[in-house]
Amino acid sequence: MIERRDRRRFILSGAVAFAAVLLFMGLAVAALLSFDTGAASEALLDAYTLRILRFTLWQATLSTLISILLGLPVALALARQRAFPGRIWIIRLMAVPMGLPVIVGALGIIAIWGRQGVFNTMLLSAGAEQPFSIYGLSGILIAHVFFNLPLAVRFFLAGLERIPGEYWRMSASLGMAPLSTFRFIEWPAVARLIPGIAGLIFMLCATSFTLVLLLGGGPAATTIEVAIYQALRFDFDPPRAIALSLMQIAVTGVLLGLLALLPSADAEAQTQGRAVRRFDGEGFVRRLWDGLVILLALLLVGLPLIAVASSGLSADLPRLLTEHTFWQAFATSLTVALVSASLALLLSTALIRARQVIAARRNVSAPLNAFSTALGAGSSLVLLVPPVVLGSGWFLLLRPFGDVALFAPALVAAINMLMALPFVMRVLEPAFITHQARTGHLAASLGVSGFSRLRLVDWPVLWRPIAMAFSFAMALSLGDLGAVALFGSESFVTLPWLVYSNMGSYRTNDAAGYAVILGVICLCLAVGGVSRQSTSAKAVA
């Protein structure tokens, strides 16, 4: 139960937060629409723009298919072999690419698959005349699979582990063959997950920026977001940038609409709660096959991580850590990350509190219900208007007022905040709802409200999910290159921009050293957030 004065304050703060998000994004889109729309319309339909659209959708489709086709066998093998040596660490390894800055992972991929990488060294030793090129479509696909294969494996594995143990005992008693087991037990469990996983991976690949920027290899292998960046940063062709931005909004809008239409997974089947034992993974041939599949996945994901760590540690880290450029970039990145994470927490809390107040009302009017729905969707607007598009709009909006670089820190912090907002909302909202259901009536009956309630009731329980959301929001901001790509300069350097500029200057050793430092910082924040989530779950249980 929420007191009357708190209700008004929560709804007002939620409305202000929603208006702030809408205003920031609306001004960027308005700037795009108001800048020479005639020339933008011509650029929207020319051959170059349509070719970029086709390549964007084609590479996203191929990346999704490969990630699904490779991820499913790995998940099946891990689900069958519960006693596989190091299984828990392999599963944890699958989470590393998701918390790793994209530019750090790209450096590892280049170290393995690049012209001087391990793979080409083996090819040349075997007598191959033409080395494998990492730049172009092949490199983009390898990089997308590196980041999205672990995502698919973890989703599939979670679905397979929800299958009740009684199914496996029944299949063993019936003597079901491996093909029958897959057809009648495993496939129904994973089939309902495939549309959602494929849609998510396709969305990530279609809006990919950093990987395509580093591995695209030229105009023939460029996605919409990279083309927007090139049109403003190098060519300064605003009409083309506007046309591409509008196209990107249309593509992401269609993708989000299709994702919303996908069916949700069925509820978990009933079980007696006994420990699950897989009888179908005990034969020698099955163990050998599953072991090879797991080993190949381990090499695909683990080798780039080992390569970037090895090359980074072989760099002159003491020298890099004493350079003024590093500490300037570190201070800038840390400041931007702290500001963006704090803003994401404040806006998310305001949106969640307002939705809670509306949900607690007995009779909710249609306008109020629509307002609550809009508050929930407000955090996901950045999915419709990606960071590069937002940056392009603000670049055009602020250019008449002088040097855009002067506004860069505030703009990058705001864009990173919007990028973190969907994640922070999804972490905090379930915790807030559960906490309110458990303590709301008791706190109201005792007359505990305001700061006293925050100090005595809310903070002791909610600090862990808040710390988790804050850690991940900081990690996301620290490792992002997309928002700073348009505004990076000598006076505004972040750690990802420092890595990218060193790569562009062919100082690969320094880039690898900075990448290791950046990766360690982001992974520590991500791991800290996960550990806080686990501690919070145990405390609630």
C-alpha positions in Angstrom: 0.0 0.0 0.0 1.3 3.4 -1.0 0.3 6.6 0.8 -1.6 9.3 -1.1 1.2 11.9 -1.1 3.7 9.3 -2.3 1.3 8.3 -5.1 1.3 11.8 -6.6 5.0 12.2 -6.2 5.7 8.8 -7.9 3.4 9.4 -10.8 4.8 12.9 -11.3 8.4 11.7 -11.2 7.5 8.9 -13.7 5.9 11.4 -16.0 9.0 13.7 -15.9 11.4 10.7 -16.5 9.3 9.6 -19.5 9.1 13.1 -20.9 12.9 13.5 -20.6 13.5 10.2 -22.6 10.9 11.2 -25.1 12.3 14.7 -25.5 15.9 13.6 -26.0 15.0 11.1 -28.6 12.3 13.3 -30.2 14.6 16.2 -30.7 17.2 13.9 -32.5 14.5 12.4 -34.8 13.1 15.9 -35.5 16.5 17.2 -36.4 16.8 14.4 -38.9 13.4 15.0 -40.4 13.9 18.8 -40.7 17.2 18.7 -42.6 16.7 18.9 -46.4 14.2 16.1 -46.7 14.2 16.3 -50.5 17.8 15.3 -50.9 17.3 12.7 -48.2 14.4 11.2 -50.2 16.6 10.9 -53.3 19.4 9.2 -51.3 16.9 6.8 -49.7 16.1 5.1 -53.0 19.5 5.2 -54.7 21.4 2.0 -55.5 24.1 2.5 -52.8 21.5 2.8 -50.0 19.5 -0.2 -51.2 22.7 -2.3 -51.5 23.6 -1.4 -47.8 20.1 -2.5 -46.8 20.4 -5.8 -48.6 23.8 -6.5 -47.1 22.6 -5.6 -43.6 19.7 -8.0 -43.8 21.8 -10.7 -45.5 24.7 -10.7 -43.0 22.2 -10.7 -40.1 20.3 -13.7 -41.6 23.5 -15.7 -42.1 24.8 -14.8 -38.7 21.5 -15.9 -37.1 21.4 -19.2 -39.0 25.0 -20.1 -38.1 24.6 -19.2 -34.5 21.5 -21.3 -34.1 22.8 -24.2 -36.1 26.0 -24.3 -34.1 24.5 -23.4 -30.7 21.9 -26.1 -30.6 24.3 -29.1 -30.8 26.5 -27.5 -28.1 23.5 -27.0 -25.8 22.3 -30.6 -26.4 25.8 -31.9 -25.6 26.2 -29.9 -22.4 22.7 -30.9 -21.3 23.5 -34.6 -21.9 26.9 -34.6 -20.3 26.3 -33.3 -16.8 29.5 -34.8 -15.5 31.7 -33.4 -18.3 35.0 -32.2 -16.8 34.9 -28.4 -16.2 31.2 -28.2 -17.4 30.3 -25.4 -15.0 33.3 -23.4 -16.1 32.5 -23.9 -19.8 29.0 -22.6 -19.1 30.5 -19.6 -17.3 32.8 -19.1 -20.2 29.8 -18.8 -22.5 28.8 -15.7 -20.5 32.2 -13.9 -21.0 31.5 -12.6 -24.5 28.3 -11.1 -23.3 30.1 -9.0 -20.8 33.1 -8.2 -22.9 33.5 -4.9 -24.8 32.9 -5.6 -28.5 36.2 -4.0 -29.5 38.1 -6.3 -27.2 36.5 -9.4 -28.6 37.2 -8.1 -32.1 40.9 -7.8 -31.3 41.0 -11.4 -30.2 39.2 -12.5 -33.4 41.7 -10.7 -35.5 44.6 -12.4 -33.5 43.2 -15.8 -34.4 41.7 -15.3 -37.9 43.6 -12.2 -39.2 46.4 -12.2 -41.8 49.1 -12.8 -39.2 46.8 -14.9 -37.0 47.0 -18.5 -35.9 44.6 -19.8 -38.6 46.5 -18.3 -41.5 49.8 -19.4 -40.0 48.5 -23.0 -40.1 47.2 -22.6 -43.6 50.5 -21.3 -44.9 52.3 -24.1 -43.1 50.0 -26.5 -44.9 51.0 -25.1 -48.3 48.0 -22.8 -48.9 48.8 -20.1 -51.5 46.1 -17.6 -50.6 45.6 -16.6 -46.9 42.1 -16.3 -45.4 40.8 -12.7 -45.2 39.1 -11.7 -42.0 37.8 -8.5 -43.6 34.5 -8.6 -45.3 31.4 -10.8 -44.9 33.4 -13.8 -43.6 35.0 -11.7 -40.8 31.6 -10.2 -39.8 30.0 -13.7 -39.6 32.9 -15.1 -37.5 32.7 -12.2 -35.1 28.9 -12.3 -34.8 29.0 -16.1 -34.2 31.7 -15.5 -31.5 29.4 -13.2 -29.6 26.0 -14.8 -30.4 26.8 -18.5 -30.2 27.2 -18.4 -26.4 24.0 -16.5 -26.1 22.1 -19.2 -28.1 23.8 -22.0 -26.1 22.8 -20.5 -22.7 19.2 -20.0 -23.8 18.9 -23.5 -25.3 20.6 -25.0 -22.3 18.2 -23.3 -19.9 15.2 -24.7 -21.9 16.7 -28.2 -21.9 17.4 -28.2 -18.2 13.7 -27.4 -17.5 12.7 -30.7 -18.9 11.5 -32.9 -16.0 13.7 -35.8 -15.0 10.7 -38.1 -15.3 10.9 -37.7 -19.1 14.4 -39.1 -19.2 13.6 -42.1 -16.9 10.6 -42.9 -19.1 12.7 -42.7 -22.3 15.3 -45.0 -20.8 12.6 -47.5 -19.7 11.1 -47.5 -23.2 14.6 -47.9 -24.8 14.2 -44.9 -27.0 16.9 -44.4 -29.6 18.8 -41.1 -29.8 16.8 -39.9 -32.7 13.5 -40.6 -31.0 14.7 -38.9 -27.8 15.5 -35.8 -29.8 12.3 -35.9 -31.7 9.9 -36.4 -28.8 11.7 -34.8 -25.8 14.4 -32.4 -26.8 13.0 -30.9 -30.0 9.7 -29.8 -28.4 11.6 -28.1 -25.6 13.9 -26.1 -27.9 11.6 -25.6 -30.9 9.5 -23.1 -29.0 12.6 -21.2 -28.0 14.1 -20.9 -31.6 11.9 -18.0 -32.8 12.7 -15.8 -29.8 16.4 -16.6 -29.8 16.7 -16.2 -33.6 14.8 -12.9 -33.5 17.0 -11.5 -30.7 20.2 -12.5 -32.5 19.0 -11.1 -35.8 18.2 -7.8 -34.1 21.7 -7.7 -32.6 23.3 -8.5 -35.9 21.2 -6.0 -37.9 22.1 -3.2 -35.6 25.8 -4.2 -35.2 28.2 -1.3 -35.4 31.6 -1.9 -33.9 32.3 -5.3 -35.4 31.3 -4.1 -38.9 33.3 -0.9 -38.5 36.4 -3.0 -37.7 35.9 -6.0 -39.9 33.7 -4.8 -42.8 36.5 -4.1 -45.1 35.0 -1.3 -47.2 31.7 -0.2 -48.9 30.9 -3.7 -50.2 30.5 -4.9 -46.6 28.9 -2.1 -44.7 25.7 -2.1 -42.6 23.3 0.8 -42.2 24.7 2.0 -38.9 28.3 2.0 -40.1 27.2 3.8 -43.3 25.5 6.5 -41.2 28.8 7.0 -39.3 30.8 7.2 -42.5 28.4 9.6 -44.1 28.8 12.1 -41.2 32.3 11.5 -40.0 34.2 11.1 -43.3 32.0 12.3 -46.2 29.8 14.8 -44.3 26.8 14.0 -46.4 23.9 14.8 -44.1 21.1 13.9 -46.7 22.5 10.4 -47.0 23.0 10.1 -43.2 19.4 11.2 -42.7 18.1 8.7 -45.3 20.1 5.9 -43.7 18.9 6.9 -40.2 15.3 6.8 -41.3 15.8 3.4 -42.9 17.4 2.1 -39.7 14.5 3.3 -37.7 12.1 1.5 -40.1 14.1 -1.7 -40.0 14.4 -1.8 -36.2 10.7 -0.9 -36.0 9.7 -3.8 -38.2 12.0 -6.2 -36.3 10.6 -5.1 -32.9 7.1 -5.6 -34.2 7.9 -9.1 -35.4 9.6 -9.9 -32.1 6.5 -8.8 -30.2 4.3 -11.2 -32.3 6.5 -14.2 -31.5 4.9 -16.7 -29.1 6.2 -16.9 -25.6 7.7 -20.1 -24.2 5.3 -22.5 -22.6 5.2 -22.9 -18.8 7.5 -25.4 -17.2 6.2 -28.9 -17.0 5.3 -30.4 -13.6 7.9 -32.6 -12.0 8.5 -34.5 -8.7 11.6 -32.4 -8.0 14.1 -35.3 -8.1 17.6 -34.9 -9.4 17.8 -35.1 -13.2 19.9 -38.0 -14.6 20.4 -38.2 -18.4 20.6 -41.9 -19.5 21.0 -41.0 -23.1 24.5 -39.6 -22.7 26.2 -42.7 -21.2 27.4 -44.6 -24.3 31.0 -44.3 -25.5 30.0 -43.0 -28.9 27.6 -40.5 -27.5 30.2 -39.2 -25.0 32.9 -39.0 -27.7 30.6 -37.0 -30.0 29.4 -34.7 -27.3 33.0 -34.2 -26.1 34.1 -33.2 -29.6 31.2 -30.7 -30.0 31.9 -29.1 -26.6 35.6 -28.9 -27.4 35.0 -27.2 -30.8 32.7 -24.6 -29.1 35.3 -24.2 -26.4 38.0 -23.5 -29.0 35.8 -21.1 -31.0 35.0 -19.0 -28.0 38.1 -19.5 -25.9 40.9 -19.0 -28.4 40.1 -15.3 -29.2 39.9 -14.7 -25.4 43.3 -16.3 -24.9 44.8 -14.5 -27.9 43.7 -11.0 -26.7 44.9 -11.8 -23.2 48.2 -13.1 -24.4 48.9 -10.2 -26.8 47.7 -7.7 -24.2 49.9 -9.1 -21.5 52.9 -9.1 -23.8 52.5 -5.4 -24.4 54.4 -2.9 -22.3 51.7 -2.5 -19.7 53.8 -0.5 -17.2 54.5 2.1 -19.9 50.9 2.2 -21.0 49.7 2.6 -17.4 52.0 5.7 -16.9 51.0 7.5 -20.0 48.9 10.7 -19.6 46.7 9.6 -22.6 45.6 6.5 -20.8 44.6 8.3 -17.5 42.8 11.0 -19.5 40.8 8.4 -21.3 40.2 6.4 -18.1 39.0 9.5 -16.3 36.7 10.4 -19.2 35.3 6.9 -19.5 34.8 6.6 -15.7 33.0 9.9 -15.5 30.7 9.2 -18.4 30.0 5.7 -17.0 29.2 7.0 -13.6 26.9 9.7 -14.9 25.1 7.4 -17.4 24.6 4.6 -14.8 23.3 7.0 -12.2 20.9 8.6 -14.7 19.7 5.1 -15.8 19.0 4.2 -12.1 17.2 7.4 -11.4 15.0 7.2 -14.5 14.3 3.5 -14.1 13.3 4.0 -10.4 10.9 6.8 -11.4 9.3 4.8 -14.2 9.0 1.7 -12.0 7.5 3.6 -9.0 4.9 5.2 -11.3 3.9 1.9 -12.8 3.6 0.4 -9.3 1.3 3.2 -8.1 -1.0 2.7 -11.1 -1.0 -1.1 -10.8 -2.0 -0.8 -7.1 -5.2 1.1 -7.9 -8.3 -1.0 -7.8 -10.1 0.7 -10.8 -7.6 1.8 -13.4 -9.1 4.0 -16.1 -8.2 3.5 -19.8 -6.0 6.6 -20.1 -4.1 5.7 -16.9 -3.6 2.2 -18.1 -2.3 3.5 -21.4 0.1 5.8 -19.5 1.4 2.8 -17.5 2.0 0.9 -20.8 3.8 3.9 -22.2 6.0 4.1 -19.2 7.0 0.5 -19.6 7.7 0.9 -23.3 9.7 4.2 -22.7 12.8 2.3 -21.6 12.9 0.3 -24.8 12.6 3.3 -27.2 16.4 3.1 -27.7 15.9 -0.2 -29.5 13.7 1.6 -32.0 16.2 4.5 -32.5 19.8 3.1 -32.2 22.6 5.1 -30.6 24.3 6.0 -33.9 21.0 7.4 -35.2 20.5 9.4 -32.0 24.1 10.7 -32.3 23.5 11.7 -35.9 20.4 13.6 -35.0 22.1 15.5 -32.2 25.1 16.1 -34.3 23.0 17.9 -36.9 21.0 19.7 -34.2 24.0 21.1 -32.4 26.2 21.8 -35.3 24.8 25.4 -35.9 25.7 26.3 -32.3 29.5 25.7 -32.7 31.9 22.8 -32.1 29.9 19.7 -31.4 32.8 18.2 -29.5 32.0 20.6 -26.7 28.7 18.8 -26.1 30.3 15.3 -26.5 30.5 14.2 -22.9 26.9 15.1 -22.1 25.6 13.5 -25.3 27.6 10.3 -24.9 26.5 10.0 -21.2 22.8 10.5 -22.2 23.0 8.0 -25.1 24.8 5.4 -22.9 22.1 5.9 -20.3 19.4 5.2 -22.8 21.3 2.0 -23.9 21.4 0.8 -20.3 17.8 1.7 -19.5 16.1 -1.5 -20.8 18.5 -3.7 -18.9 18.2 -1.7 -15.7 14.4 -1.8 -15.9 14.4 -5.5 -16.3 16.7 -6.0 -13.3 15.0 -3.6 -11.0 11.3 -4.0 -11.8 10.8 -7.6 -10.6 12.8 -6.8 -7.4 10.7 -3.7 -6.7 7.4 -5.5 -7.4 8.3 -8.5 -5.1 9.5 -6.1 -2.3 6.4 -4.0 -2.5 4.2 -7.0 -2.3 6.0 -8.3 0.8 6.4 -5.0 2.7 3.9 -2.5 1.4 0.9 -3.2 3.7 3.1 -3.6 6.8 5.0 -0.4 6.2 1.7 1.5 5.6 0.1 0.1 8.7 3.2 1.2 10.8 3.2 4.6 9.2 6.7 4.2 7.7 7.1 6.4 4.7 9.5 8.7 2.9 13.2 8.6 3.9 12.5 6.4 6.9 11.0 3.7 4.7 13.9 4.0 2.3 16.5 3.6 5.1 14.8 0.9 7.2 12.7 -1.1 4.7 13.7 -0.6 1.1 17.5 -0.1 1.0 18.5 -3.2 3.1 16.7 -5.4 0.5 17.0 -3.5 -2.8 20.6 -2.5 -2.6 21.8 -5.7 -4.2 19.7 -5.5 -7.4 20.5 -1.8 -7.5 24.2 -2.5 -7.3 23.9 -5.2 -10.0 22.1 -2.9 -12.4 24.5 -0.1 -11.7 27.5 -2.4 -12.3 26.2 -3.6 -15.6 25.2 -0.1 -16.7 28.7 1.1 -16.0 30.3 -1.9 -17.9 28.0 -1.2 -20.9 29.0 2.5 -20.9 32.7 1.8 -20.4 32.9 -0.7 -23.3 30.8 1.2 -25.8 32.3 2.6 -29.0 29.1 3.4 -30.9 28.0 6.5 -29.0 31.5 8.0 -28.9 32.4 7.2 -32.6 30.7 10.4 -33.9 32.1 12.7 -31.2 35.6 11.2 -30.4 38.4 13.7 -30.8 41.8 14.7 -29.2 39.9 16.5 -26.5 37.4 13.7 -25.8 39.0 10.3 -25.6 37.4 7.2 -24.0 39.1 3.8 -23.5 37.3 2.2 -26.4 38.2 5.2 -28.6 41.8 4.9 -27.4 41.9 1.2 -28.5 40.3 2.0 -31.8 42.6 5.0 -32.6 45.7 2.8 -31.8 44.4 0.1 -34.1 43.9 2.7 -36.8 47.5 4.0 -36.3 48.9 0.4 -36.5 50.1 0.4 -32.9 48.6 -3.0 -32.4 50.6 -3.9 -29.3 49.4 -0.7 -27.5 45.9 -1.4 -28.7 46.0 -4.9 -27.3 47.4 -3.6 -23.9 44.6 -1.1 -23.6 42.1 -3.7 -24.7 43.1 -6.1 -21.9 42.8 -3.3 -19.3 39.4 -2.3 -20.6 38.3 -5.9 -20.7 39.4 -6.7 -17.2 37.5 -3.6 -15.9 34.3 -4.4 -17.7 34.4 -8.1 -16.8 35.0 -7.3 -13.1 31.9 -5.0 -13.1 29.9 -7.7 -14.9 31.0 -10.5 -12.6 30.4 -8.3 -9.6 26.9 -7.7 -10.7 26.2 -11.4 -11.2 27.6 -12.3 -7.8 25.4 -9.7 -6.2 22.4 -11.2 -8.0 23.2 -14.6 -6.7 23.6 -13.3 -3.2 20.3 -11.5 -3.5 18.6 -14.6 -4.7 19.9 -16.7 -1.8 18.9 -14.0 0.7 15.3 -13.9 -0.7 15.1 -17.7 -0.7 
